Amino acid sequence: MGFEMLKPGAMLASLAFALIGVAVFWLCFLIIDKITPYDLWGEIVEKQNVALALVVAAMSLGICIIVAAAIH
């Protein structure tokens, strides 16, 4: 065990991959929001649709796992 992770190159690469992962997740979420026939945010927040919130949470976790596996 050393201090390889504290090198500036490794820290910069980690930051870059984190930003790429967040950007890909955000893009996927926007695409899914556009292809659904209703407004996800209005349905979850204003109408308090818990079932839809759980589906969106599961979809978000799925996208995050796919992005993490692709980056890894």
N, C-alpha and C positions, 0 to 999 in steps of 0.2 A: 504494500500500500504506500503510495507516495502522494505527492501533491500535483499529479498530472491534471486534475480537474480545476486547479486554481490558476492554470496558465491562461493568459489572455485569449489565446486562440481557441481554447476549449470553451471558455465562457462566452465568447462571441458566437461560436458555432451553436451553442445551446440556446442562446438568445435568438439567433436567426431561425433555428428550427421551431422554437416556440412561437415566434411571430408568424411563420409560415403555417403552422398548424392552426393557429387561431384564425388566420385569414381564410384558410380552406374551410374550416368549420363554419365561419360566418357566411361564406359564399354558399355552402350547401344549405344552410338554414334559410337563407333568403330565397333560394330556388324552391325549396319545399314550401315555404310560405306563399310563394307566387302560384304554385300549381294546385294548392288546395282551394276548394271553391268558396271558402269563407275567410274572414280575417282572424288569424290565430290569436293575435294579441287581444283584440276586442272580445273574442269568445272566452279566452282564459281569464282576463283581468276583469272585464266589465260584467260578463255573465257568470263568472266563476265556475266554469266548466272543468271540474276536477278530472274527469275521465280524459278529456282532451289534453289537459296539462300532463297527465301521466304518460300519454302516448308521445307527446312532444319531448318529455324528459327521456323516455326510452330511446327515441330517435336521436336525440342529442348525444346520449351516451354511446349509441352505436356508431355514429359518425366520428366521435372522438376516439373510439377504439380503433376504427379503420385508419384514421389519420395517424395515430400513434404507431400502429403497426407498419404503416407505409414509411414513416420517418425512421423508425428503428431499423 
